[in-house]
Amino acid sequence: MAEQVRRHDWQATPLGPVDTWPGALRNAVNLMLASPESMYVVWGTALTFFFNDAYRPILGPRLEGALGAPLRELWADAWDAVRAPIEAAFAGESSRFENMPVAMSRRGVPEDTWWTFSFSPLYLDDGSVGGAFCVTKEVTEVLVAQQRLARENERLIALFDKSPMFMAFLSGPEHRIELVNPGYQRLVGDRAVPGTCIRDALPEVVEQGFLPLLDQVYRTGETYIGSEVIYDPPSAGDRAGGQRQLDIVFQPVLGDDGHTAGVFVQGLDITPHVQLQRSMRDVEARHRQIIDSASDYAIVASDMEGRVTLWNTGAEHLFGWTEAEMLGRSVERIYTEEDIQARRLETNQRACMVSGGVSGERWLQRRSGERFWANGAMTALRDSDGAVRGFVKVLGDRTEQQRANSELAHSERRLGALVSASSQSLYAMSADWQEMRPIAGAGAADGALPAVTGWREERVHPDDRPLLEAAIAQAMATRQPLRLEHRALLADGSVRWVLMRAVPLLDDAGAVTEWFGTASDVTERRLAETQLRQLTQTLEERVQARSAELQVAEERLRQSQKMEAVGQLTGGLAHDFNNLLTSISVGLELLELRIDQQRYDDVGRYLEMAQASAARATALTQRLLAFSRRQTLAPTPVVVEVMVGGMLDIISRTLGPSIAISTDLAPAPWAVLVDVPQLENALLNLCINARDAMPAGGPLAIGTANVALADPAAAQLDIPAGEYVRLSVADTGTGMDAAVIEKAFEPFFTTKPIGQGTGLGLSMIYGFTRQSGGQVRIDSQPGQGTTVHLYLPRFLGDAADASTPTPPDEAGAAPAGNVGTVLVVEDDDAIRALVTEVLSSSGYRVLQAPEGGRAIEILQSNEGIDLLVTDVGLTGGLNGRQVADAGRQLRPALPVLFITGYAASAAVGAGQLEPGMQVLTKPFTAAELERRARALVVGDGA
């Protein structure tokens, strides 16, 4: 109970947190919890209820929720009985009641109970009463037993009145009967014996050998004591007969002269006692038969030292030892070695002595050494004084049940894994198709997710509902599977194409009881089909559009070619860019040739080849910047666990069904300050590398942990000591040896087959992590899998939700009319012209400056400027950051968009931007430039 009191949510009660409780309440609760007697405390006007372990059995089914409950509600049926003493205690009066009758309904059935209890007021420091302390004990069983004993005593008294100890005085050598009591009178059959010699009055005493004994006592003066002596009184007329067993004493009585004057006869008819002993032996034998008849359960009793005192037939069957072999032996013989070492028997005995009993399940051991799973309970055996004299255990073999439960749990985990690994949405449908119940990703059964009744209206495009209704009607009529493609309405208002499949579940009579199905997103396939048709219909227009896109791609490539090559990157960079330029240039030559020849069939393919090469060049540039740790980052606070949860779906779809993904995320996650898209890209790259290392599939584990690195551990990782978030990706694939790990972060190094990797993935991750103030470590053994750890510094501010991107439709909407004035500062004439063209087309009034000095002059003028767009690496005396700082001094709230191709992090403050500033990395699309500009102008880019 002490642990329950500590863990209880007291904040939700009138008492509030424990550390605000008055000292009187804490002292009373501590005293109560430490006491072996049943006690409870009520506090405050709400009569908040506390109780100790000894009081728990009294609560019965009320136990759950009793702690902290108002007494009036908890014991509403007994409130009238305790109301007066409780109110008296709150008035400062103590009271005690013995054998108090209380009518209550503890288990839903009215019952009469009796209690002995006392109430004492609990005083606060100011002398007022804050609560009441009750020491209570249920005496129902005792009182009922006393009442029963009283009735038994009354019956015994009545029995003694009818048959008490018999007594008589015999005088003289002839043994004349002088005095008898009612018991004696009844013993001899109510015969008129007083005043007569015993020989004449009771002839049977002569025949049965009593007279010689009387003579001997009278003659020698020595007492005769007889035990279980047989007396067979005659049966004649109304005189009672039947053989009796007596404990008898013949005591000589001396006269005044010192000689024997007579004999005092006294005794007890022990015939009922003998019969009772015989009956008790019979009852004990019957009880043993009953215990032994429970052959499916082992019933084992032991004394305080753990020696066996009872071992029934069920125990012989269950454990293999006979009762003769176990009596007097330690009951630990049935325990496993682990439980013996852990002193399990002593622990259970102590618990029994405190609470009266314990129960549970664990492994036990048979005579053969075989272990089995046992369910049982141990109860303390007490004597009439309540002292514990031993223990009894009742045990049953639950091995098969435990094995079945384990197999069921394993089956459920496998089903959950299958459902989680599926890239499709799973659902169950009612037989009439009116109610849909999604199936959770963990493999939950019916009832785990709420049913959806209006799913047609909520999720199916209105134009496709008639087609769906017709397909459902046909499937229901034929009891055949359903397959249909229709448009689906998403919660964000977007429309996706869905392939819906469902199969019926039939009962024994062939009737449909339920439908189970999947829904697959086929939007990309449908879009590809539509694009193919449009390409065929509008080939010339697409050639022109692709040519324009190719020009943009060429500009991106030219920008990426300006990157500074260092060391060993030169050869690999030249090789990759030569390949990319070859595919672009040859594709353009073939494109020009085919257009001149008016052969347009292959034009689209050449455009796609050139565009794909340009995209690969962009990715290569970003990876090289990341490796050099010179990319421009836009760090924001993020909780890695939230980011991982938001990426699980895309990771699962990317890796495919052969990879079983599991997560082990920190329960109280810390935030980090990083460029979220870069971190997401790093995680996805690590997962793809893990998948490639497991060609046949296998488990992939994503884990996070909060770690505090002291100086030695931090020095090994080459990072400052402090608090870090560790993001780990582990696989069970081919693994790496030390030589491969040593080269893993080198650019263009890869172990994948030619054409399946650039060798820049890990180098990009390394550069990004180091630039973010963290470190990367690889743990791997050949054939045993690989684990990659990313250490990122903890961020102590508020973390943002990285899982809610700006809807693309909203971001890309074109403004109408003149929406503001933009100052574009770019030393490259072509880029300045293109940026001006894009912004002008979007409705902005654009001012141009080819270098920083001219930009400062415009900023000092009276021109209204809503946004400054500047290249970071300007030629001349001022760079882009200096221009922005000067603009902020002249116009404090001026939004700034930096555009940069490489190595600009130092110019913009080591990647840290002030509010109202953003960085756009070259190459970029016109749509991205428009979206960033609008976000800053309307104030959403801070």
HELIX and SHEET records of a PDB file:
HELIX    1   1 ALA A    2  ARG A    7  1                                   6    
HELIX    2   2 TRP A   10  ALA A   12  5                                   3    
HELIX    3   3 VAL A   18  THR A   20  5                                   3    
HELIX    4   4 GLY A   23  ALA A   34  1                                  12    
HELIX    5   5 ASP A   53  TYR A   55  5                                   3    
HELIX    6   6 ARG A   56  LEU A   59  1                                   4    
HELIX    7   7 GLY A   60  ARG A   62  5                                   3    
HELIX    8   8 LEU A   71  LEU A   74  1                                   4    
HELIX    9   9 ALA A   76  ALA A   78  5                                   3    
HELIX   10  10 TRP A   79  PHE A   90  1                                  12    
HELIX   11  11 THR A  140  LYS A  162  1                                  23    
HELIX   12  12 PRO A  182  LEU A  187  1                                   6    
HELIX   13  13 ILE A  198  ALA A  201  1                                   4    
HELIX   14  14 PRO A  203  GLU A  207  1                                   5    
HELIX   15  15 PHE A  210  THR A  220  1                                  11    
HELIX   16  16 THR A  271  SER A  293  1                                  23    
HELIX   17  17 THR A  313  PHE A  319  1                                   7    
HELIX   18  18 GLU A  323  MET A  326  1                                   4    
HELIX   19  19 VAL A  331  ILE A  334  5                                   4    
HELIX   20  20 GLU A  337  GLN A  341  1                                   5    
HELIX   21  21 ARG A  344  SER A  355  1                                  12    
HELIX   22  22 THR A  399  ALA A  421  1                                  23    
HELIX   23  23 TRP A  455  ARG A  459  1                                   5    
HELIX   24  24 PRO A  462  ASP A  464  5                                   3    
HELIX   25  25 ARG A  465  THR A  478  1                                  14    
HELIX   26  26 THR A  523  GLN A  537  1                                  15    
HELIX   27  27 LEU A  539  GLN A  561  1                                  23    
HELIX   28  28 LEU A  569  ASP A  596  1                                  28    
HELIX   29  29 VAL A  603  SER A  628  1                                  26    
HELIX   30  30 VAL A  640  LEU A  655  1                                  16    
HELIX   31  31 VAL A  676  ASP A  692  1                                  17    
HELIX   32  32 ASP A  711  LEU A  717  1                                   7    
HELIX   33  33 ALA A  738  LYS A  743  1                                   6    
HELIX   34  34 GLY A  761  GLN A  771  1                                  11    
HELIX   35  35 PRO A  808  ALA A  811  1                                   4    
HELIX   36  36 ASP A  829  SER A  841  1                                  13    
HELIX   37  37 GLY A  852  GLN A  860  1                                   9    
HELIX   38  38 GLY A  880  LEU A  890  1                                  11    
HELIX   39  39 ALA A  926  VAL A  937  1                                  12    
SHEET    1   A 5 THR A  48  PHE A  51  0                                        
SHEET    2   A 5 MET A  39  TRP A  43 -1                                        
SHEET    3   A 5 VAL A 129  GLU A 138 -1                                        
SHEET    4   A 5 GLU A 111  TYR A 123 -1                                        
SHEET    5   A 5 SER A  95  MET A 104 -1                                        
SHEET    1   B 5 ARG A 176  VAL A 180  0                                        
SHEET    2   B 5 PHE A 166  SER A 171 -1                                        
SHEET    3   B 5 THR A 260  ASP A 269 -1                                        
SHEET    4   B 5 ARG A 244  LEU A 254 -1                                        
SHEET    5   B 5 TYR A 224  TYR A 231 -1                                        
SHEET    1   C 5 VAL A 308  TRP A 311  0                                        
SHEET    2   C 5 TYR A 297  ASP A 303 -1                                        
SHEET    3   C 5 VAL A 388  ASP A 397 -1                                        
SHEET    4   C 5 ARG A 371  ARG A 382 -1                                        
SHEET    5   C 5 GLY A 357  GLN A 365 -1                                        
SHEET    1   D 5 MET A 436  PRO A 438  0                                        
SHEET    2   D 5 SER A 425  SER A 430 -1                                        
SHEET    3   D 5 VAL A 512  ASP A 521 -1                                        
SHEET    4   D 5 VAL A 495  LEU A 506 -1                                        
SHEET    5   D 5 LEU A 482  LEU A 489 -1                                        
SHEET    1   E 6 THR A 636  VAL A 639  0                                        
SHEET    2   E 6 ALA A 671  VAL A 674 -1                                        
SHEET    3   E 6 GLY A 785  PHE A 795 -1                                        
SHEET    4   E 6 GLY A 722  ASP A 731 -1                                        
SHEET    5   E 6 GLY A 698  LEU A 709 -1                                        
SHEET    6   E 6 ILE A 659  ASP A 664  1                                        
SHEET    1   F 4 THR A 636  VAL A 639  0                                        
SHEET    2   F 4 ALA A 671  VAL A 674 -1                                        
SHEET    3   F 4 GLY A 785  PHE A 795 -1                                        
SHEET    4   F 4 GLN A 775  GLN A 781 -1                                        
SHEET    1   G 5 TYR A 844  ALA A 849  0                                        
SHEET    2   G 5 GLY A 820  VAL A 825  1                                        
SHEET    3   G 5 LEU A 867  ASP A 871  1                                        
SHEET    4   G 5 VAL A 896  THR A 900  1                                        
SHEET    5   G 5 MET A 917  THR A 921  1                                        
END                                                                             
